Amino acid sequence: MENFRKVRTSEEESPLPFPDLPPDVVEMKVKEGSKIRNLMNFAMAQMELKGSRQIVFSGCGRAVTKTITCVEIMKRKLGGLHQVTKVRYKTLLEVWENQDPLPGGPAQNLTVHKNVPSICILLSRDPLDPNQTGYQPPEPRHGLGTQLGEAGEDTSGSTTKGLKRPLPPPREELLTKKLQVQVPDSPRGSGTTDRQPDHHH
C-alpha cells in the first residue's frame, strides 16, 4: 500500500434520521477540522436572527465529540431547547490512487468502504415527541439552583459535602497510628544496643 495515496473521501448521503423536519431545516455538518466558534456564530445567527425553530448538528468519526460540544454550547446560550440524539453508522468511501502502477498490474485506484459512528442531534425551540428514542427535555432555566431546590437542599447538598469532608481525617489518624507503632519500637531497639557498650566502660 506504500505507493497509494488517499485522493478523496466522500460520505454516503443519507437522509436525516428525524421525522417531520421542516424542509428548510439547517444542518450544521461538523467536520474534524471545523472551528467551533465559526460553527456557533453561524448556528446562533440562524436561531436568533433568522428565527429558525429547529437546527441539526451532525458529525461522524472524530468529529462526534466536537458535534456534542457545539450542542452543549447552544443549549447553554439559548436555553429551553428540546433535544433528540440519534447515533448511527455512516459509510465513508475513501479513494486511494496508485502512485506508480506496474504495467499490467492492479487497478490504478482502490476504493475503501469504512464504517464510522455518526451522531445527529436535533435542537428545537418547539416541543418534540418525548417518547421517541434519544429525547432530552430542556434543562431548567437556572441549571443547578432549581435542581438542588427540587431535591431539597439538605439531601443533595449535605450528602455530597458530608461524604467529602470526613474522608481526610481518618486517613491522617491511620497514618499517625502507624507512625506511633513504628516510632517507639525503633528507638528501643537501637537504644538498648547503644547503651550496652556504655555499661561495659
N, C-alpha and C positions, 0 to 999 in steps of 0.2 A: 504493500500500500504506500511505500515511501514516495512513489512517483505521482501519487494522486494529490490533488488539491481541491478543497471544497470550493465550489463555484457559487452555489446559491442554496438557500434553504427556503422552502415555501411551506405554508401551513395549509392543511385542508380547510377549505372554507366550510364552516358548519353554522347552522342557524343558532341563535342564542337560545339557551335552554329554559326560557321563561315564557309561559303562555300570556296572551293578552298584552303584549308590549305595544305601545304606540309605534307606528311605522317610522316615525322620525326620531326615535329614541337615540341618544348619543351613546356610542360605545367607546370608552376610553381603552384603547389597546395598549397595555403596559408592556414595554419591552425591557430586557435586561439592562440596556444602557440608558433608558429614559430617565430624565431628571424629574424628581418628584415635584419640585417647585413649579416647573413648567406644566406638568400634568394638572396640578392642583389649581394653578391660575386659570387654565382653560376650563376645568370642570366647574370651578366656583362661578366663573362668568356665565356658563350655561345655566346654572341653577339660579343665580341671583339676578343677572341682567336679562337673560332671555326667558327666565321664568319657567324653565323645564321642571316638570313634576318628577321625572324619573331619569336616572342615569345608570349606565352599566360599566363596571370596571372588569376587564378581563386580562389574564396573563397566563403564560404557560412556562413550564420548566423553571429556570432560575428566576423568572420574573414574578413568580407566585407571591413571594414574601413582599415584594415591592407593591404588588397589587393590593394586598391586605393593608399595608401601611397607608396607602392612599385613601382607602375606605375609612380607616380609623380616623384619619385627619378630617375627612369630610364630615363624618358623624359628629366630631367634636365641634367643628366650626358651625355646622348648620343646626344640629340638634333635631330631635323629633323625627328622625328618618327610620322608615321600616326597611328591613334588610332581608334579602334571600340569597343564600350562598349555594352555589352548585359546583361540585368538583367532578371532573370527568377526565378522560384521557383524550388527547389530541394526537393526530398523526402528523409528524413533520416529514417532509420529503427533503433529503439532502442530496444534491447532485455533486458528484466528485468527478473531476476531469483527469484523464491520464496525461501526465506531462510529457513523457517520451514513449509513445506507443511503439511496440515492436511491429515490424511488418508481419501481417498475417496473425498478429497476436490478438489479445482480448479487446473488447469494445473500448472506444475512446472514453465513454462516460459510464459511471456507475450511479445508480440511484439507490439510496439507503432510506428505508422507512423507519422512523423512530417514534415510539410511543412515549409521550411525555405527559405528566399530570398538568391539568389546566384548571384554572378557577375562574368562575364568572360570578360577580356579585352585583346584584341589583339593589340600588338605593332608591327609595320612593318617598315623596312627601305624602302621597295618598296611602291610606291603609291597604295592605296586601292580605291575601288569604293566609291566616295564621296557621292553617292546617297543612300547608304544603311543606315538603321537607326542606330543611335549611332556613326556615323563617326565624328571624330575630326581631322582637318588638323594639320600638325606640327606647333608648335609655332615658331614665328620669332626668328632667331638666337639670337638677343640681347635683348630678352624679352621686358622689358618696354620701353627702349630707342626708339626702332623703332615704337612701338605703339603710343607713345606720338608724335613722329615726324610725323607720318602719319596723326594723328588727328589735327596736328598743335599745337605747344607748348602752344600758348596763350589760346586756347579754353579749352583743358583738364587741363592744368596746372593751369591757373588763376581761373577758375570757382571753382575748388575744394578748392584751397587755399583761394580764395576770400570769399567763403562761410564760411570757417572755422574761418577766422581771425576776422571778425566784431562781431561774436556772443558774446564773453565775455563782451565787453564794455557795450552794452545796459543793460545786466543783472546788472552790477555794478551800472549803473545810476538808474535803478529801485530801487535797494536796498537803495541807498543814498537818493532818493526822499522819500521813505517810512520813512527812519530814520528822515529826516528833518521834515516830517509832525509830527512824534510822539515826537521828542525831544522837540520842542518848547512848545507843549501842556502841557507835564507833569510838567516842572518847573513852568509854570504859575500857574497851578492848585495847586501844592503843595506850591509854593512860596506865593500865596495870603493867604493861610490858616496859613502859618508860620508867615506872617507879622502881621496878625490881633492882636495876643496877644501882640506884641511889642507895638502897639499903646495904648493899654489899660494901660500899666505900667506907 
